[in-house]
Amino acid sequence: MTHGDWWMGIDLGGTNLRVSAVGAGGAVLASRAEDVLHHTADAAGSFGQVLAAAAKCVAELGSAPVAAGIGATGPVDVGARSIDNDFTLPPSLNGPVGAVLERALGIAVAAINDADAAALAEAWCGVAAGAQSCVSVTLGTGIGVGQVRDGRVVEGRDRRHAEAGHHTIDHRGLRCACGGRGCWELSASGTSIGVAMERLTGRRWRGADVAAAARAGDADALVVFDEYATAVAAGLGNVIAFTEPDVVVLGGGVTEDAALFLPAVRERLSAWWIHDPGAVRIEVGALGWRAGSVGAARAAMLVSGAGARTATALTARNDL
């Protein structure tokens, strides 16, 4: 079977490694997902697990991609195409990923923060397609935020990714691992749902179990999701005030239970005078778990000059 030109997108998170083959129009031609190996010695050396997954994708398609992109949980040095994240990734998945993949695959490789990759995907062929400005918020183990304006990722100083999940919403709040206090992700990440339920009940909970309890009418679980909606709205209101996007796209596993909190988020934001309720759409992403790999593939397209784009069109400098 002939697939035509395709681009490889790799989404490397602290829990999952996902690889997709993406066509010129955004169609996912093939994809695979596997757990990140944290406690297994990697005999293949640096990035061996990523290389093996990429090789399987090439074998499945029967042809080589035009270029590849890797979106990784940060910190990611986009210019050097290097990952420096010993917080959530094993040593074998840190280092000069771009150079390693280029040598192995013989093609150009782009590197991007995974939150930026999700935003790029949704702005390209997802729920924010056609919007001038899109902000993607991934509610997962932590909170990742990426912004795309006019089809380009917005970056900061020295091509840094803005860690909006670590802006303070409660200066008297708990100490965060980042060194700050009262960071947004402490109260609005997927992890925070189980933590809040544990405080109420005195026993350990998974977020999915809290959601199931809430759907069944459990009073404690409903309180947790009501407070969760308040926390999401507090940080989201700040993000909207800072960036004024056309669309906010919510992603991450928590959005599978968006009915439990998204109506309240929208209602609480509408009461904030600075926001015009009709001006900013807040939507659940259309691409699901593939958003990161599709966005990484899109970054590869831009770097490889696909269509009218060039390598310099990948990012827009944000000096605000």
Disulfide bonds with the S-S distance in Angstrom:
none
